[in-house]
Amino acid sequence: MHGHLGWLAALALAHPAVLLRRPNRRAFGVALTATVLVTVVAALGATLYPGYRATIKPALFAAAPAVGELFERKEHLGVAALVLAWTGLVAHALAHRRGAVQPQLGRTAFVAYVGAAAVAITTACAGLIVGVHASP
């Protein structure tokens, strides 16, 4: 479930990245939805982590250390995607505060969502590699 939602979140983060190419454009609903989705996926991953650490991690590192390291990097990238998504959401909200558009904040939102989408897609790919290796 976590992997499927992770791919959905990665693709959802690309939507505000595309819409916010123009700094004056409003896309708060799309940005909020994508950010909430990536937050839910991150929370689910954090919930799964203790079980992974106790049971899967030792076997994964023993069988394929490179894949184990990839999983460790995947966690870090996932946190980066979460932080970038929230940065984009806050910047977008502030860019349109009180009816006055602030293009610099709009540009920051765009860059943050592009980064979040790129990192999330990379994270999802890493998760797919780990999942394929760990599957019987």
Secondary structure, DSSP 4 states (H G I P E B T S, - for coil): -HHHHHHHHHHHHHHHHHHTTSTT---HHHHHHHHHHHHHHHHHHHHHHHHIIIIIHHHHHHH-HHHHHHHHHHHHHHHHHHHHHHHHHHHHHHHTGGG---HHHHHHHHHHHHHHHHHHHHHHHHHHHHHHHH--
